[in-house]
Amino acid sequence: MVPSVRLSPATRSLFDEPLAIAVQGLDPRQQVTLRTSLWDEMGELFQACARYQAGDDGGLDLARCPALPGGSFSGLEPMGLLWALQPQKPFRRLVKRDVQTPFLLQLEVFEGHGEPPGRLLAQAQHERAFLRDGVQRIPVREGRIRATLFLPPGNGPFPGIIDLYGAGGGLPEYRACLLANYGFAVLALAFYGYEDLPKDMKEFHLEYFEEAVNYMLQHTQVKGPGIGLLGISKGGDLCISMASFLKGITATILINGSVANVGAVLRYKDITIPPLGVNAKHIKVNESGIADIVDALNNPLEGPDRQSFIPLEQAECRFLFIVGQDDHNWKSEFFAVEGSKRLQAHGKEKPEIVCYPGAGHYIEPPFFPMCAASMHLLVGKPVVWGGEPKAHCEAQIDAWQQIQAFFCKHLTGKPSGTSNKL
């Protein structure tokens, strides 16, 4: 038999879905190296490799056969060749810029465990897509809003969510569209560094976000009476501010967010919330020039910095804090605990807090490889984000289910059904 790669699904899958990988036609007990390659839209190469030994029948199933030491990972890791992908140039993070095209994953099987690898025995290609068939992608340019709305297939209305990313700016759509695949109407909302929006993070006006909330509340395909908010990093504290001051928010999820306003002045009507202070002396830079900024922010419980604490007790929604306990961007667990204390001190329901040991800052949808360090726009140099790749990957899979279940429960009143599909 000629060796061949067998994938399931065979040619195309959604990025957040598992992919079964097997090789057949090898010699009994043959040693091979498997390598995955993926080029992002900027032409950056991400790769992972693992060493295996075929079974007595010449077959190799990654769901049953552990990887041997010496590759990107070892042990029984059916999806290791995806979550262990690493950039070939430092400080690159895998993101999807155009969700209408898939990533192309290349899988190769080489003879032996050598460096460089031996003879190529088999190869296959597979598309990792972001849009399920029938999901609509609708650019939104209404009033000041710069956003993209994703509507699931079928007859609505659907539970509505506004999705915010962090200090990188622009309009990332990939999390929003993956979430829309599961029956949510999701608005990916830009708030700076995009088209005619402000070029930098100096100050934000909550009226802009209020326009987006009203757009969703009035949309015929969005099921009321309220909507959900999902934010990571800087997007998290913006979501808390929205929930605290704006009407129509039922459920808010923060992924490694802050309960203090960070990085820019926030204004709403006659209210001004200053940003939490930063002490640059607390930034540690290692020999490679990579900064650890985890201690850079001041404590929002002390002195004038208390003015930056967002009055989340004013919110009329339910909160879920998703926390990577090895987050090196800032102290996400501390923020979640202090937010919980403040809510309870004001007689509000205790928020849900889900903590993941070994997870870093960028908790993304499943199977995005962990980014250990990359450029930070505000710091002006590469920073370490924290996390341990395997634990981080497991956190992403679980967090994705937690997000869907929380929104299903609080936006539809039903337990999640489709979210168990993963």
NUKOLZA-257715 format. One record per residue (C-alpha): x, y, z. Coordinates in Angstrom, 3 decimals. Layout:
BEGIN
+----------+----------+----------+
!        x !        y !        z !
+----------+----------+----------+
!        X !        Y !        Z !
...
+----------+----------+----------+
END
This chain:
BEGIN
+----------+----------+----------+
!        x !        y !        z !
+----------+----------+----------+
!    0.000 !    0.000 !    0.000 !
!    1.060 !    3.574 !   -0.678 !
!    0.924 !    5.725 !    2.473 !
!   -1.980 !    8.210 !    2.516 !
!   -3.469 !   10.768 !    4.886 !
!   -7.093 !   10.335 !    5.970 !
!   -8.902 !   13.381 !    7.375 !
!  -12.412 !   13.619 !    8.794 !
!  -14.153 !   15.809 !    7.688 !
!  -12.273 !   15.027 !    4.465 !
!  -11.738 !   18.377 !    2.773 !
!  -13.253 !   21.197 !    4.825 !
!  -14.212 !   21.926 !    8.423 !
!  -15.036 !   24.944 !   10.558 !
!  -12.000 !   26.367 !   12.346 !
!  -13.467 !   25.705 !   15.807 !
!  -14.359 !   22.072 !   15.020 !
!  -12.120 !   19.083 !   15.738 !
!  -10.339 !   17.459 !   12.820 !
!   -9.588 !   13.719 !   12.898 !
!   -6.165 !   12.889 !   11.425 !
!   -4.942 !    9.405 !   10.476 !
!   -2.305 !    7.861 !    8.181 !
!   -2.646 !    4.469 !    6.519 !
!   -0.370 !    2.295 !    4.379 !
!    2.806 !    2.679 !    6.462 !
!    5.086 !   -0.227 !    7.302 !
!    4.384 !   -1.947 !   10.636 !
!    5.956 !    0.053 !   13.515 !
!    7.365 !    2.570 !   11.000 !
!    8.674 !    5.814 !   12.500 !
!    7.337 !    8.964 !   10.850 !
!    7.207 !   12.725 !   11.413 !
!    3.956 !   14.585 !   10.743 !
!    4.117 !   18.295 !    9.947 !
!    1.365 !   20.874 !    9.514 !
!    1.860 !   24.193 !    7.726 !
!   -0.482 !   27.170 !    7.507 !
!    0.179 !   30.523 !    5.834 !
!   -1.760 !   33.514 !    7.114 !
!   -2.994 !   36.295 !    4.844 !
!    0.199 !   38.311 !    5.375 !
!    2.284 !   35.409 !    4.072 !
!    3.549 !   34.394 !    7.518 !
!    4.202 !   30.675 !    7.956 !
!    2.989 !   28.763 !   11.040 !
!    4.167 !   25.175 !   11.550 !
!    3.966 !   22.276 !   13.997 !
!    5.475 !   18.800 !   13.846 !
!    5.185 !   15.586 !   15.852 !
!    6.960 !   12.219 !   15.894 !
!    4.949 !    9.021 !   15.729 !
!    5.321 !    5.289 !   15.332 !
!    2.773 !    3.372 !   13.241 !
!    0.918 !    0.398 !   14.695 !
!    1.485 !   -3.263 !   13.820 !
!   -0.990 !   -2.863 !   10.935 !
!    0.850 !    0.138 !    9.452 !
!   -1.917 !    2.495 !   10.574 !
!   -1.593 !    5.654 !   12.629 !
!   -4.617 !    7.346 !   14.232 !
!   -3.807 !   10.501 !   16.203 !
!   -6.855 !    9.911 !   18.415 !
!   -5.296 !    6.669 !   19.672 !
!   -1.562 !    6.997 !   19.154 !
!    0.548 !    9.253 !   21.412 !
!    3.198 !   11.529 !   19.896 !
!    6.745 !   10.662 !   20.921 !
!    9.108 !   13.226 !   22.511 !
!   11.057 !   15.543 !   20.214 !
!    8.362 !   17.386 !   18.283 !
!    6.130 !   20.397 !   19.003 !
!    4.253 !   18.292 !   21.588 !
!    4.133 !   14.752 !   22.937 !
!    1.462 !   12.439 !   24.320 !
!   -2.057 !   11.724 !   23.097 !
!   -3.047 !   14.981 !   21.388 !
!   -5.472 !   14.421 !   18.477 !
!   -5.509 !   18.185 !   17.705 !
!   -1.896 !   18.913 !   18.664 !
!   -0.851 !   19.550 !   15.072 !
!   -3.258 !   22.503 !   15.033 !
!   -2.999 !   24.032 !   18.489 !
!    0.802 !   23.715 !   18.511 !
!    1.257 !   25.751 !   15.290 !
!    3.937 !   28.375 !   15.869 !
!    5.093 !   31.316 !   13.720 !
!    8.401 !   30.832 !   11.945 !
!    9.176 !   34.511 !   12.644 !
!    8.929 !   35.706 !   16.263 !
!    6.090 !   37.859 !   17.627 !
!    3.512 !   36.895 !   14.993 !
!   -0.011 !   36.034 !   16.124 !
!   -2.406 !   33.970 !   14.026 !
!   -5.565 !   35.961 !   13.257 !
!   -8.070 !   35.704 !   10.403 !
!   -8.505 !   38.889 !    8.437 !
!  -10.962 !   37.807 !    5.734 !
!  -13.523 !   35.400 !    7.180 !
!  -14.990 !   34.727 !    3.732 !
!  -11.961 !   32.638 !    2.757 !
!  -10.690 !   29.565 !    4.635 !
!   -7.204 !   28.952 !    5.971 !
!   -5.465 !   26.220 !    3.966 !
!   -3.818 !   23.622 !    6.175 !
!   -1.125 !   21.436 !    4.639 !
!   -0.268 !   18.109 !    6.281 !
!    2.860 !   16.149 !    5.358 !
!    4.161 !   12.742 !    6.453 !
!    7.939 !   12.249 !    6.411 !
!   10.050 !    9.151 !    6.909 !
!   11.862 !    8.820 !   10.237 !
!   12.463 !   11.232 !   13.108 !
!   15.452 !   13.077 !   11.702 !
!   16.280 !   16.765 !   11.494 !
!   15.733 !   17.763 !    8.743 !
!   12.905 !   15.299 !    8.071 !
!   13.401 !   12.365 !    5.693 !
!   11.630 !   11.449 !    2.472 !
!    8.067 !   12.761 !    1.941 !
!    5.690 !    9.774 !    2.123 !
!    2.248 !   11.401 !    1.877 !
!    0.518 !   14.766 !    2.025 !
!   -2.956 !   16.293 !    2.147 !
!   -4.602 !   19.706 !    2.202 !
!   -7.601 !   20.771 !    4.236 !
!   -9.648 !   23.962 !    4.409 !
!  -10.375 !   25.438 !    7.843 !
!  -13.374 !   27.709 !    7.221 !
!  -15.019 !   30.408 !    9.323 !
!  -18.508 !   30.798 !    7.843 !
!  -21.018 !   27.982 !    7.938 !
!  -23.111 !   27.726 !    4.746 !
!  -26.006 !   30.170 !    4.898 !
!  -24.506 !   32.621 !    7.417 !
!  -24.904 !   36.169 !    6.118 !
!  -22.085 !   38.709 !    6.443 !
!  -23.483 !   42.260 !    6.335 !
!  -21.185 !   45.334 !    6.493 !
!  -22.844 !   47.980 !    8.700 !
!  -22.260 !   51.703 !    8.063 !
!  -25.196 !   53.374 !    9.787 !
!  -24.677 !   56.736 !   11.467 !
!  -21.261 !   56.495 !   13.101 !
!  -21.335 !   52.690 !   13.400 !
!  -18.501 !   50.817 !   11.682 !
!  -19.228 !   47.134 !   12.093 !
!  -20.083 !   43.811 !   10.467 !
!  -23.256 !   41.897 !   11.314 !
!  -23.378 !   38.115 !   11.014 !
!  -26.812 !   36.467 !   10.791 !
!  -27.271 !   32.690 !   11.095 !
!  -29.124 !   30.711 !    8.442 !
!  -32.833 !   30.115 !    8.942 !
!  -35.704 !   32.258 !   10.129 !
!  -34.936 !   34.679 !   12.953 !
!  -35.124 !   36.530 !   15.102 !
!  -31.932 !   35.370 !   16.829 !
!  -30.383 !   36.266 !   20.197 !
!  -28.128 !   39.287 !   19.582 !
!  -24.548 !   39.898 !   20.710 !
!  -22.070 !   42.768 !   20.245 !
!  -18.469 !   41.526 !   20.012 !
!  -15.492 !   43.752 !   20.923 !
!  -11.770 !   43.068 !   20.600 !
!   -8.952 !   44.884 !   22.375 !
!   -6.287 !   47.554 !   21.995 !
!   -5.221 !   46.270 !   18.575 !
!   -8.074 !   48.246 !   17.002 !
!   -9.474 !   47.542 !   13.545 !
!  -12.437 !   45.248 !   12.924 !
!  -11.678 !   41.600 !   13.750 !
!  -14.611 !   39.472 !   12.557 !
!  -13.503 !   35.887 !   13.116 !
!  -14.905 !   35.328 !   16.617 !
!  -18.196 !   37.011 !   15.717 !
!  -18.744 !   34.888 !   12.620 !
!  -17.790 !   31.636 !   14.376 !
!  -20.348 !   32.496 !   17.083 !
!  -22.998 !   33.235 !   14.437 !
!  -22.537 !   29.659 !   13.183 !
!  -24.281 !   28.558 !   16.401 !
!  -27.453 !   30.603 !   16.015 !
!  -26.536 !   34.066 !   17.334 !
!  -26.852 !   37.391 !   15.493 !
!  -23.419 !   38.890 !   16.200 !
!  -22.221 !   42.439 !   15.513 !
!  -18.425 !   42.726 !   15.319 !
!  -17.931 !   46.366 !   16.299 !
!  -14.863 !   48.504 !   15.506 !
!  -14.153 !   51.352 !   17.934 !
!  -10.844 !   52.827 !   16.760 !
!   -8.128 !   52.387 !   14.176 !
!  -10.624 !   51.634 !   11.400 !
!  -11.876 !   53.693 !    8.449 !
!  -12.998 !   57.122 !    9.764 !
!  -12.999 !   56.149 !   13.451 !
!  -10.360 !   57.743 !   15.754 !
!   -6.832 !   56.684 !   14.818 !
!   -5.655 !   56.163 !   18.393 !
!   -6.867 !   55.381 !   21.891 !
!   -7.121 !   58.803 !   23.545 !
!  -10.768 !   58.953 !   24.510 !
!  -13.940 !   57.015 !   23.828 !
!  -17.505 !   58.271 !   23.858 !
!  -20.085 !   55.777 !   25.068 !
!  -22.670 !   57.383 !   22.760 !
!  -20.956 !   55.582 !   19.862 !
!  -21.466 !   52.214 !   21.568 !
!  -25.028 !   53.230 !   22.457 !
!  -25.727 !   53.649 !   18.734 !
!  -24.572 !   50.077 !   18.179 !
!  -26.740 !   48.761 !   21.035 !
!  -29.793 !   50.580 !   19.642 !
!  -29.031 !   49.278 !   16.145 !
!  -29.148 !   45.711 !   17.479 !
!  -32.232 !   46.274 !   19.664 !
!  -34.151 !   47.672 !   16.691 !
!  -33.014 !   45.068 !   14.149 !
!  -35.840 !   42.825 !   12.923 !
!  -33.578 !   39.744 !   13.031 !
!  -32.508 !   40.326 !   16.655 !
!  -34.615 !   38.743 !   19.366 !
!  -35.227 !   41.052 !   22.322 !
!  -35.816 !   42.276 !   24.833 !
!  -32.059 !   42.650 !   25.508 !
!  -28.737 !   41.751 !   23.912 !
!  -25.438 !   40.268 !   25.044 !
!  -21.948 !   41.776 !   25.097 !
!  -18.689 !   39.872 !   24.584 !
!  -15.329 !   41.602 !   25.029 !
!  -11.704 !   40.559 !   25.412 !
!   -8.973 !   42.704 !   27.000 !
!   -9.753 !   46.433 !   26.418 !
!  -13.019 !   45.306 !   24.825 !
!  -13.908 !   43.782 !   28.191 !
!  -13.854 !   47.020 !   30.170 !
!  -15.739 !   48.746 !   27.340 !
!  -18.421 !   46.056 !   27.676 !
!  -18.604 !   46.670 !   31.446 !
!  -18.988 !   50.420 !   30.793 !
!  -21.747 !   49.733 !   28.260 !
!  -23.552 !   47.416 !   30.681 !
!  -23.213 !   49.975 !   33.500 !
!  -24.569 !   53.011 !   31.635 !
!  -26.666 !   51.792 !   28.691 !
!  -30.115 !   50.189 !   28.574 !
!  -30.962 !   46.919 !   26.871 !
!  -28.036 !   44.742 !   28.021 !
!  -29.037 !   41.338 !   29.433 !
!  -25.763 !   39.371 !   29.571 !
!  -22.109 !   40.453 !   29.522 !
!  -19.043 !   38.232 !   29.138 !
!  -15.495 !   39.466 !   29.728 !
!  -12.499 !   37.451 !   28.575 !
!   -9.497 !   38.628 !   30.613 !
!  -11.070 !   42.044 !   31.013 !
!  -10.623 !   44.834 !   33.527 !
!  -13.212 !   46.336 !   35.891 !
!  -11.343 !   49.650 !   35.713 !
!  -11.311 !   51.883 !   32.657 !
!   -7.943 !   51.357 !   30.937 !
!   -5.881 !   53.156 !   28.313 !
!   -8.176 !   56.054 !   27.378 !
!  -10.598 !   58.561 !   28.889 !
!  -14.212 !   57.383 !   28.763 !
!  -17.003 !   59.931 !   28.375 !
!  -20.771 !   59.576 !   28.488 !
!  -23.022 !   62.648 !   28.639 !
!  -21.674 !   64.591 !   31.631 !
!  -19.741 !   61.623 !   33.093 !
!  -15.973 !   61.243 !   32.671 !
!  -14.050 !   58.167 !   33.820 !
!  -10.261 !   58.627 !   33.741 !
!   -8.001 !   55.738 !   32.723 !
!   -6.286 !   53.673 !   35.384 !
!   -2.774 !   54.956 !   36.039 !
!    0.311 !   53.170 !   34.721 !
!    3.709 !   52.895 !   36.411 !
!    6.289 !   52.186 !   33.700 !
!    8.882 !   51.358 !   36.386 !
!    6.978 !   48.129 !   37.055 !
!    7.537 !   46.853 !   33.499 !
!   10.183 !   44.139 !   33.395 !
!   12.127 !   43.641 !   30.134 !
!   14.144 !   40.439 !   29.617 !
!   17.418 !   39.961 !   27.684 !
!   15.478 !   39.364 !   24.450 !
!   13.755 !   42.753 !   24.766 !
!   10.347 !   41.253 !   25.587 !
!    8.374 !   43.168 !   28.220 !
!    6.297 !   41.719 !   31.053 !
!    3.676 !   44.370 !   31.819 !
!    1.567 !   42.441 !   34.349 !
!    2.465 !   44.821 !   37.218 !
!    2.318 !   48.058 !   35.185 !
!   -1.230 !   49.138 !   36.035 !
!   -1.986 !   50.846 !   39.342 !
!   -4.432 !   49.380 !   41.848 !
!   -7.965 !   50.720 !   41.144 !
!   -8.816 !   50.347 !   44.843 !
!   -6.268 !   52.940 !   45.978 !
!   -6.085 !   56.734 !   45.914 !
!   -7.115 !   58.724 !   42.837 !
!   -7.104 !   55.535 !   40.746 !
!  -10.421 !   54.620 !   42.392 !
!  -12.074 !   57.042 !   39.960 !
!  -11.234 !   54.659 !   37.121 !
!  -13.260 !   51.778 !   38.655 !
!  -16.333 !   51.327 !   36.436 !
!  -19.626 !   51.430 !   38.437 !
!  -20.678 !   47.954 !   37.319 !
!  -23.176 !   47.791 !   40.215 !
!  -25.400 !   50.002 !   38.031 !
!  -25.683 !   47.240 !   35.410 !
!  -28.946 !   45.341 !   35.032 !
!  -27.375 !   42.270 !   33.441 !
!  -25.723 !   39.001 !   34.367 !
!  -21.919 !   38.807 !   34.183 !
!  -19.510 !   36.013 !   33.286 !
!  -15.774 !   36.581 !   33.821 !
!  -13.461 !   34.241 !   31.883 !
!   -9.994 !   34.359 !   33.445 !
!   -6.634 !   33.030 !   32.295 !
!   -4.736 !   32.618 !   35.546 !
!   -1.405 !   33.032 !   33.744 !
!   -2.481 !   36.268 !   32.011 !
!    0.589 !   38.530 !   31.843 !
!   -1.182 !   41.489 !   30.240 !
!   -2.794 !   42.447 !   33.537 !
!   -4.258 !   40.872 !   36.677 !
!   -7.478 !   39.480 !   35.196 !
!   -8.291 !   37.280 !   38.183 !
!   -7.885 !   40.217 !   40.587 !
!  -10.220 !   42.323 !   38.415 !
!  -12.843 !   39.551 !   38.293 !
!  -12.757 !   39.042 !   42.064 !
!  -12.970 !   42.791 !   42.774 !
!  -15.847 !   43.126 !   40.310 !
!  -17.648 !   40.297 !   42.081 !
!  -17.077 !   41.898 !   45.501 !
!  -18.415 !   45.223 !   44.277 !
!  -21.547 !   43.696 !   42.739 !
!  -22.317 !   41.733 !   45.904 !
!  -21.607 !   44.746 !   48.157 !
!  -24.398 !   46.534 !   46.270 !
!  -26.825 !   43.643 !   46.620 !
!  -26.367 !   42.405 !   43.063 !
!  -26.158 !   38.780 !   42.020 !
!  -22.729 !   37.203 !   42.226 !
!  -21.203 !   36.945 !   38.739 !
!  -19.968 !   33.681 !   37.297 !
!  -16.169 !   33.463 !   37.260 !
!  -14.461 !   30.660 !   35.313 !
!  -10.712 !   30.426 !   35.912 !
!   -8.234 !   28.504 !   33.764 !
!   -4.824 !   27.682 !   35.248 !
!   -2.115 !   27.754 !   32.583 !
!   -4.135 !   29.983 !   30.222 !
!   -2.693 !   33.301 !   29.064 !
!   -4.257 !   36.568 !   27.908 !
!   -5.512 !   35.812 !   24.402 !
!   -8.241 !   33.233 !   25.046 !
!   -9.532 !   32.846 !   21.490 !
!  -12.004 !   30.438 !   19.837 !
!  -10.874 !   26.792 !   19.863 !
!   -7.730 !   25.665 !   18.082 !
!   -6.174 !   29.083 !   17.560 !
!   -2.555 !   28.443 !   18.600 !
!   -1.451 !   30.232 !   21.755 !
!    0.454 !   33.450 !   21.135 !
!    3.230 !   33.584 !   23.731 !
!    4.477 !   37.081 !   22.849 !
!    3.750 !   39.720 !   20.211 !
!    3.900 !   43.463 !   19.593 !
!    1.743 !   45.599 !   21.890 !
!    0.572 !   48.764 !   20.142 !
!    0.418 !   50.832 !   23.326 !
!    3.696 !   49.593 !   24.823 !
!    5.578 !   49.864 !   21.532 !
!    7.507 !   46.639 !   21.988 !
!    6.780 !   42.906 !   22.181 !
!    5.124 !   41.776 !   25.407 !
!    4.627 !   38.344 !   26.901 !
!    0.960 !   37.270 !   27.092 !
!    1.406 !   34.241 !   29.347 !
!    0.016 !   30.756 !   29.068 !
!    1.185 !   27.188 !   28.520 !
!    0.173 !   25.905 !   25.050 !
!   -1.723 !   22.710 !   25.972 !
!   -3.537 !   24.202 !   29.000 !
!   -4.316 !   27.319 !   26.959 !
!   -5.801 !   25.216 !   24.149 !
!   -7.990 !   23.292 !   26.604 !
!   -9.148 !   26.588 !   28.138 !
!  -10.172 !   27.884 !   24.723 !
!  -12.276 !   24.785 !   24.005 !
!  -14.056 !   24.990 !   27.369 !
!  -14.472 !   28.787 !   27.320 !
!  -16.128 !   28.571 !   23.886 !
!  -18.769 !   26.250 !   25.330 !
!  -19.178 !   28.444 !   28.430 !
!  -19.757 !   31.513 !   26.216 !
!  -22.442 !   29.816 !   24.141 !
!  -24.149 !   28.274 !   27.174 !
!  -24.215 !   31.602 !   29.074 !
!  -25.703 !   33.512 !   26.142 !
!  -28.218 !   30.735 !   25.425 !
!  -29.357 !   30.753 !   29.041 !
!  -29.673 !   34.511 !   29.488 !
!  -30.692 !   35.622 !   25.981 !
!  -33.121 !   32.814 !   25.132 !
!  -33.964 !   31.338 !   28.522 !
!  -33.090 !   27.889 !   27.164 !
!  -30.093 !   25.683 !   27.854 !
!  -27.688 !   25.523 !   24.930 !
!  -28.300 !   22.710 !   22.474 !
!  -26.148 !   23.451 !   19.459 !
!  -23.184 !   24.532 !   21.540 !
!  -22.628 !   20.921 !   22.614 !
!  -21.721 !   20.190 !   19.018 !
!  -18.041 !   20.903 !   19.636 !
+----------+----------+----------+
END
